[in-house]
């Protein structure tokens, strides 16, 4: 099967090696006999209805985030239609913020979001930096990664986080939540990149994407010894860090 990934703004949103997430998806798909076709979707590029199985948007500095926000708003209807049609979405950091309703910077200026996730973000003056460990009880797994953000992301009442913070700051440094998930849309602050040290999550995204194509997702397990070691190292760094605001 061919899995088609729409990589939103790869030239602008690729901080902390976020592009590495695409490389992991491609390799893990290939090892199962699937091809990953990656389409770069930049400024003013249209989204072809029904052709994308998985969308990916990474993180960037405030300047790059502002550059893409208004263009992303023009793609909002197409992205909502794609998600309704079964496409999955992974958004990291700045991309995660733009999937909510809005992002207000430290000067009080507000960038539009596209409302795929039930949240809003307000910039703070203190950055939240370091290793993070999450308990994702919905999957029976943990996620480990690295956060570096000033945004305080506030989930709507009843919204489901990606995970509960075992160690680190998470969405806002106080709620104990990190990220958000709604259906097949996943948002998080975790960089690193995220997927090399969390292979179960990479496989979850591939399975979501394959479900849209009608392909089987009963994956043969891969020899993830190195990936598990990377996860363990990151998780231990997070545990020794501790920390909330």
N, C-alpha and C positions, 0 to 999 in steps of 0.2 A: 504494500500500500504506500501511497505518497501522502505525507502529512504536509499541509501548506501552512507555513507560519508567516504572519504579517508582522514584521519588525518595524514598529513605529519610531520614526526619528532617530535612526541609528547614528547619524552624524552629529546629533546634538545631545542625546541622552545616553551616555556610556561611561559614567563615572565609576570608579572603583571596580573596573573590569566587568561591568554588568554584561558586556557582550559575550563573556564566557558562558553565560547561561545558554545561549543559542548553541555554542559548540558542544555542550553536554547533551542537549536534546538531540542534536544531529548524531552524535556518537552512539547514544543509547538506542536511538531508533534504528541505526544501521546494524547494530549488533543483533537486533531482532528481525532483520530483513526488510525494514521499512526505509524509505527515502524521505529526507526532510528537505522540502523546497522552501527557501527563505525569500520572501519578497520585501524589499526595503520600501517603506511607505513614508516619504518625507513630506515637506511642506507642499501643499497644493496637489499631492497625489491622491487620486480617488480611491475609494475602497470598493472593490467589485463585490456585489451582493452574492453571497452563497459560495464564495471561492476560498475563504480563509477558515482553517480549522482551529487555529490558535493565534491569538494576538499577544505580542510582547512589547512592553514599553519600559525602558530603564530609567535611571536617575540622572540628574544633572544639577549644575549650579543654578541659582536663582535667575541669572541672565538667560541661560539656555531654556529654562522652564518657561520664562515669560515669552521667549521667541516662539515656542510651539503652542502655547496655551490657546491662543485665538484660532490657530489653524485646527487644532484638535476639536475645538467647539464646532467647526464646520463639518467635522466627521462624526459628530455625536449621533445623529439619526442612523447613519449606516452602521455604526458600532452597536447601537442598541438593537437594530434589526439582526445583526450577525449573532449577538448573544442569544436573542430570542430563538434564532435558528439553530442553536446548539454549539456555537463557537465558544471556546474557553479563552480566558484572558489572564495573563500574569503581569502585574505592574509593580515596579520597585521604586521606592523613595519618591522622587519628584513625579514620576509617572503615577504612583499610587495616590499622591495628593490630588492630581488632576482628574482622577477617576471619581472623586467626590463631587460635592456641589460647588465648592469654591476654595480658594487659597488666599488668605490675607497676609501680605508681607509686613515687615516691621514698620514700614512707612505708612501703613494703613491702606495701601492700594490692593485691590482685589482682582485676582485672576479667575476667570470662569472655569468651572469644572464641567464634566459631562454627565454626572449623576448616575454612573453605573454602580457606585457603592454608596451606602447611606451614611455619609460622614462629611465633615468640613474640617479645614485646617487653618490654624492661626499661627503665624510665626512668633517664636519667643526670642529672647535675647541670649539665652544660654544654650549652647549646643549640647546635644546628648550623644556621646561618643563611646564606643567600645564594643566588646563582644556581647552577644545576646544568646540566651537559650530559652526556647519556648516549649511548652507542653501543648501539643495539638491533640487533645483528647478525642476529637471527632475522627481522627485517623489512627489513634493509638500509637503515635510517633512523637518524636521531638524534632525541632528545627534549630540549627545553630547558624549564626551569621554575625555580621558586623554592622553596627548602626552609626550614622553620623548625620544628624539632622537637627535643625532648630525648630522645625514645625511641630506644633502640638495638634495632633489629629484627634478629633472628638467624634466618637461613634454615636449615631442616633440610638435612642432607647430601643432595645430589642435587637440591635444589630449584632451579628456574630463575629467575634474577632478571629483572626487566623490562629492565634494561640494565646495562652496565658503566660505571662512572663515569669520564668523561674529565676532568671538573673538578667539584669540590664534595665533599660528605661522603658522601651516599648513606645506606644503611640504618643504618650504625653508625660511619662515619668511618674504618674500618680495612680492611674486607673488599674494597672496590672494587666492591661491588654496590649497585644501587638497585632498590627495588621487588621484585615477584615476579609471575610469571604461571604459571597452571596451567590448561590448556585455554582456556576463554573467560573466565576470572576474572583480572583485572588489578588489582594494588595498587601504589600509589606514594606518595611524600611530595611530589610536585611540585604546587605551587599555581600561582597566577598570574593567572587560572586557567590550567589546563594546555592545553586544546584550542585556543584561539584561535591560539596560536603553533605548534601541531603538527597541522595539518589532516590529515595522513596518518593520524594515530592516531584522530582523530574519524571518518574514513571507515572505518577498520578496525572500530570499534565499531558503526557503522551497518550495515556488511556482516555482522558477526556476528549482529546483531539481525534483519536481514532473512532470514538463513539459517534462523532458527527459524520464520519465517512462511512460508517457501517462496518468497519473493520474490527477484528477480534483484538481484545486487549488482555488476554490471559498470557501475560509475559513470562517467558522463561527467566528464572532468576539469573542475574549476572554476578560474576565474582567481584564483589564490591569491597574487598579487603582494604584497599587504599582509601576509598571513600569513607569507610567506617572509621578508619584511623583519623582522617581529617576531621570528621564529625566529632570524634572523642576529644581531640586536641582543642578544637574550638569550644566545645561544651565545657571543658575543664577551665579554660581561660575565662569563660563567662562566669562560672561558679566562683572562682577566686576573686573576680571583680566585684560581684554583688552590685548594689547601687540602685537607688531610686532618687528622684529629686527631693 
